[in-house]
Structure formats: C-alpha cells, structure tokens
Amino acid sequence: MPVRAFVILMLGSIATPALALQPQDTLRDWSAATGADRDRLLQQLEKSSAIAAPRKDVLSCLNDAASMNAHADLAIGDVFRACAKQASEDLI
C-alpha cells in the first residue's frame, strides 16, 4: 500500500502545472519561464505601470538583465520598472 501512495503522489506532482510568473519572482525564474508566461507577466506589469515605454525595449532590457548571473536574484517587477524608466528616458 505505501508504494501505491508514493506512485500516486509522484504522478500528481508531475501533472501539476507550474505556477505563473509573478512580479516578485526572480530573473532566474524569468529565464526558465516559457515565452507565454513571460508575455502574460509583461502584460500585467505594463497595465500596472505609469510609465509608457516601447515593449521591445523593455523586453530586451529584461532579457539582457536575466542573462547576467549577478542579476539572477533580482525581482522581475523591480527590473521591469528600471527597464521601463530607462526605455522611456531614451525616447526623450
């Protein structure tokens, strides 16, 4: 009986979908996420941001930051705000 319970537990953990990205997740999570998850979070962050910045510039900045090991533990939301601010300033 314990073996059966273990198998059920293991199958349940495999079938459980991953949680969607959240602003407090790290850039390490951003790097590991699917494009669809990244897009959903980016849309959410854009809606809540008062800064209007070109999406492609913000996305490029996020991806650049995520590729740097030193930035891996930074929160996605914080990096998004910095990237959006930088991108909007570049427009001026």
C-alpha positions in Angstrom: 0.0 0.0 0.0 2.8 2.6 0.7 4.2 2.0 -2.8 0.8 2.8 -4.4 0.5 6.0 -2.3 4.0 7.0 -3.4 3.2 6.4 -7.1 0.0 8.5 -6.8 1.9 11.3 -5.1 4.7 11.3 -7.8 2.2 11.3 -10.6 0.3 14.2 -9.0 3.4 16.3 -8.8 4.3 15.6 -12.4 0.8 16.6 -13.6 0.6 19.8 -11.6 1.1 22.8 -13.8 3.8 25.3 -12.9 2.6 28.5 -11.3 2.6 31.6 -13.5 5.3 34.1 -13.1 4.7 36.9 -10.6 6.4 40.3 -10.3 8.2 39.2 -7.1 9.8 36.2 -8.9 13.4 36.5 -9.8 15.2 36.9 -13.1 16.3 33.3 -12.7 12.6 32.4 -12.9 12.2 34.7 -15.9 15.0 32.8 -17.7 13.4 29.5 -17.0 9.8 30.5 -18.0 8.1 29.9 -21.3 7.5 32.7 -23.7 3.8 32.7 -23.0 4.4 33.0 -19.2 6.8 35.9 -19.8 4.3 37.6 -22.1 1.5 37.3 -19.5 3.6 38.8 -16.8 4.8 41.6 -19.1 1.2 42.5 -20.0 0.4 42.5 -16.3 3.3 44.8 -15.5 2.6 47.1 -18.4 -1.0 47.6 -17.2 0.1 48.5 -13.7 2.9 50.8 -14.8 2.5 54.5 -15.1 5.5 54.6 -17.5 4.8 54.2 -21.2 7.8 52.6 -22.8 8.3 50.6 -26.0 7.6 47.0 -25.2 10.5 45.7 -27.4 13.0 47.9 -25.5 11.7 46.8 -22.1 11.7 43.1 -23.1 15.3 43.5 -24.5 16.4 45.1 -21.2 14.7 42.3 -19.1 16.4 39.6 -21.2 19.8 41.3 -21.0 19.5 41.6 -17.2 18.3 38.0 -16.9 21.4 36.8 -18.8 23.7 38.3 -16.2 24.4 35.9 -13.3 24.9 38.9 -10.9 21.3 39.9 -11.5 19.7 36.4 -11.2 18.2 37.1 -7.8 16.6 40.5 -8.6 12.8 40.6 -8.6 11.3 40.8 -12.1 9.0 43.7 -11.1 11.9 45.8 -9.9 13.9 45.2 -13.0 10.8 45.9 -15.2 10.4 49.3 -13.5 14.0 50.1 -14.1 13.9 49.0 -17.7 10.7 50.9 -18.4 12.1 54.0 -16.9 15.3 53.7 -18.9 13.4 53.0 -22.1 11.1 56.0 -21.6 14.1 58.2 -21.0 15.8 57.0 -24.1 12.7 58.3 -26.1 13.4 61.9 -25.0 
